[in-house]
Amino acid sequence: MQRARRPRERARVTIRDVAERAGVSAMTVSNVFNGTGKFSTETRDRVMAAIAALGYVPSSAARRLVGAAPARVGLLYAGVDSMFIHAVLAAAAVASAERGLQLITRKAASPHEALETARSLQRSGADALLLLPPFDTVLSGSAGFAALGLATASIATAAPLPDMITVRIDNRAASCAITERLAAKGRRRIAVIAGPQDHSDSIERLEGCRQALAAHGLSLPDELVVEGRFTFESGLAASERLLALPTPPDAIVAANDDMAAGALWVAHRQGLALPRDLAVAGFDDTLLATRVWPPLTTVRQPIDRMTGRALDLLLEALRRPPGENPPADVLEAYDVVERASA
């Protein structure tokens, strides 16, 4: 019986293949990729068309060895309008510039687009990836992600991941701590506006709330948990639903500051006195926390420090041979910041 032949592996497309198709030199292709040297718009378009047609991906290792350009980091984030994402983008821009890195950003509308968006970042020259939830857990362990061969770090995830660097806080402990403060102040009907349950950090924050309430002999019935999308608008909708209950809550813990701000807005509209009638707490301590009234009691997640640490670890990974050391897991400290909302 004749053994079936294995499919022939596709040869890796080289920079010379791209140059030949575009009718230019390999140096010109390199210049187009790195944004160096002089070339016309027409030449750039021909090179980019050849790259797209051939599916060319530059070798990150080769680029670093020849010093063709500063290392490039691709930042992949969700297309959600939240202050946390804006804060990470700002922190990444500053931290990259301080380290001589080039930052390329891409947003994906859904987890299903994560891998293709990561590939797009690699085609744009990214040597490493920086991820935000939920794309870390979506990509981790997948064959497509492994095939990219890129050093990757995730910030604000919930737990260590075997194939990427993680820089995070203890989301469960932080959420437990802020919920415990409310219960210790006499709040007995505490509701939760949870984050999206496809985010690992959202799951941990909800579990932290449950843990704190159980320690005080309090329950968290289903009617007091509403899932939001980390947006101000979802916080509005969740708060309207919670405050319309026959027995409304006397406190709301939101999984981020945007949704907590939505809760404040609804409470004001209904004429509630804060925090007498309703205490509200958020998470992240973004700029929004001090731009609302009353200012938010919240968990401070050290976004600048986490982002800088993740980039430092990516730089270290780029200097080592692939697979030399297992990915690091860094647990940063959080703070509970008490303000006038709770």
N, C-alpha and C positions, 0 to 999 in steps of 0.2 A: 504494500500500500504506500503510495507516494505521500510524503509528508507535505502538508500545506506550507507554502512559502509565507514567511512573515512579510508584511507590507514594508516596502522600502522606506527608510527614514528620509525625511526631507532634509537636504543639506542646508546648513545655516547660511542665510543671506549675508554677504559681506559688504563692506563699504565700497569695494571695487565693483561689485555687481551693480550697486546703485549708481556709481559713477559712469559705468558703461551704458546703462539704460538712459541716464540723463544726458549723456554726451559731454560730461565734464570730468575734471580730474578728481581723484580721491580727496585731495586737499580741499577742493571747493566744497565737496560734500561735508567734510569735517567743519569747514567754516560756516556753512549754512546751519548745521546742527548746533554749533557752539555760539553762533552770533558774532563771530570774529572775522577779520579780513573784510575785503570788499567784493561785492557781487551784486548783480542787478536783480530787480524784482522778477524779471522773466527767468533768470537762472534759478532763483530761489523756488519759483513755482515748479520748474522742471524737476528740480531735486526732490521737492516734497511730493510731487506726483509719483516719482520713481520709488520713493520710500513707501508710499501708500500702496502702490501696485505690488511691490515685492514683499511687503510685510517686514521690512528691515527694522531690527531693534539693535541699538548700539551695545557693545559689550561694556558694561560698567567697569569691569576690572581693567580692560585695556585702556579706557579713557583715563582712569586714575593713574595707571602706570606711566603713561606718556605725558601726563599733566596737561591734557588738552584744554581743560577748563575747570573752574571750581566745581566741587561736588554739587549736584543738584538733588534737592529733596522734593518729592511730590507729596502734597497734602491733599488727602481725600476726605471730604466731609459731606454731611447730608444737606440737601437743599431745603433747610428749615430756617425760618427767620427767628433766631433766638440770640439773646445777648451772649450766651456762653460761646456759641460758634463765632460770633463777631470778636469776642475777647481772644479766642484761640488764634484766629486769623491774624489779629494784630500782634499777639505775642510771638507767633511764628515768624512774622515778617521782621520784627525787631531782632529776635534771637538769631535768625538766619544771617541777617546783615552783620551782626556782631561777630559771627563765626566765619564770615567769608563764604557763606553758602548761597546758592541760588535757589529760590523757592518757586515752585510751580503749584498752583492750586487748581483743583477740579472738584465740582460737586456732583453728586449722583442723586437722582430723584428718589431712588428706591434701592433696597438691598440687592435686587436682581441686577442692577446696573454696576455693582461694585467691581466685579472682576474686569469688565470691559473698560471701565473708567481707569482702573489701575493699569491696564495695558496701554491705554491712551497716555497716561503719565509716563510710562516707560518709553513709548515711542517718541515722546517729547524730550527724552533725554534724562529722565529721573534715574539717579543711581540708588536711591533709597526711598522708602515710603513712610509717611506719618499718617496714621489713621485715627479717626474718631468713631465711637460707637454709632451705629451697630456694625460698621463695616469690618471691625477687627474680628468679631466672632463669625461673621459671614464668610470671610476669606480664610480664617485659620483652619488648617487641616484639609483644605481643598487641593486637588491636584492642579487646578489652574493657577492657584496662587503659588504653589511650590515651583511650578514651571517658570515663573517670573524670575526666580533666583535673586530677588532684591532684599537687602537688609530692610527690616520693617520695624517700626515702633508704634505702639498704640498708647494714647493717653486717655485717662478717665474711664478705662474699662473696669470690670468688676473683679477679675481674677487673673492669675498668671496664664499665659498662653504658650504652648510648647514651641511655636515656630516664629515668635516675634517678641521683641522687647516690650515690656509693659511698665508704664509709669502711672501710678494711680493713688487714690486714697482708699481707706476702708469705708466704702459706701454704706455698708450695713451698720457699722458702729456709729458713723456720723449721723445717719438718719435716726438711729436709736437715741442718740444723745439729744438731738433737738426735740424729738417727740417726748422724751423723758422730762425735759424742761417744762413743757406744756402741762403734762400730767402732774408734775410736782407743784405747779401753781394752781391746781384745783380744777383744771379742765377735765371733764368726764365724758364728753361726747365729741371725740376727735375724729375728724374726717380726713381722708387722704386723696389728693389729686395726684395720681401716680403718673409716671412717665410711660412711654410706649413699652409694652412688655416684650418687644423684640430687641430691646436694649438690655444688656446684662446689668448695667448700673441701675436701671430703673427697677429691675427685679430685686436687687439687693436693698435699695432704698425702701421699697414697700415692705420687705421682710424686716428691716430695721424698725419700722413703725410698729409692726405687729409685735415684735419682741419687747419694745418699750411698753406698749399698752398691756401686754400680758403680765409684765412684771408689776404693774399697778392694779392687776385684777380687772382690767378693762377689755372689752371685746372690740372687734372691728368687723361689724356686719357688712355684708355685700353692698347694702344701700349707701354706706358711707365711703365706698371706694369708687372713684370714677377715673378712668384712664384718659389722660390727655396726650398731646403730641409735642410737648415742650414749647408750645407757642402761647402767646398772650390770648389769642382768640379761643384756644381750647381751654384755657383757664377760666375765661368768661363763661363758656358753656357749662363747664363742670361745676362752677360755683353757683350758677343759677339753678342747676339741678339739685345741688346739695341744700341750698338755702330754701328751696321750695318744699322740702320734706315736711311732713306733719310735725316731726320733732327735729328741727334743724340742728346742725352741729354748733358747739360753742368754740370750736377751734378747727382750723384747716391747716394741714401740712402739705405743701406742694413740692413736687420733685424738682422744681427749678424756680428761679426768681420770676421768669416771665409769667408762669402760670399763677404764682402767688400774687403778682401785680394784678392779674385778672380778677382774683378773689377780692382784693382790696377795692377794685373799681365797682364790682357788683355790690359789695357791702355798703359803700358810700351811696350808691344809687338807691338802695333800700332803706337808707336812713339809719343804719346801724352805727353805734358808737364803738370805735376801735381803740384799744382792745377790750373794752368793757363787755360788749355784746358778742364780739367775735375776735379771737386771736388768730393771726395768720403768720405762718413761717414759710420760708423759701429754702433754696439750696443753690450754691455756687458763689454767692456774694459778688455778683457782677455789678457794674456801674448802676444798673437799674435799681438795686437794693436801696441806694441812698437818694434816688430821684423820685420816689413815690412817697405818699403820705398815708399813714405814718411810715417812717423808714422801716425796712424789713429786718426782722430777726431771721437769720439765715445761717447756713453752713458755708464757711469760707473754704473753697477749693483753690489751692495755690496755682492758678492757671499759668502764670508767667514762669514760676519755678519748674512746674511739671513739663512745660513745653521746652524750656532750655535744657533740662536734664535729658529729655528724650532725644534732642538733637545731638547732645554730647555723646550719648551712647551710640547713636547711628554713626557718628564720625569715627568712633572707636571701632565699630563693626566693619566699616569700610576699609580700615587700615589693616584688618586681619584677613587671613585666608578664609574663604567661606567654610562654615561648619567647624571652625577651630574651637569656639567656646559656645556653650548654650546661651540662649537669650536671657538677659537680666530681667528681674522683676523688682521694681523700686516702689516702695510704699512711702508716700509723702504724708506729712502731718496735716490734719485739718483743724479748724477752729469753729466753735459755735459763737457767732457774733450776735449779741443781744441788743436789739433796738426797740423802738416804741410799738411795733405791731403786735407783740406778744409778751 
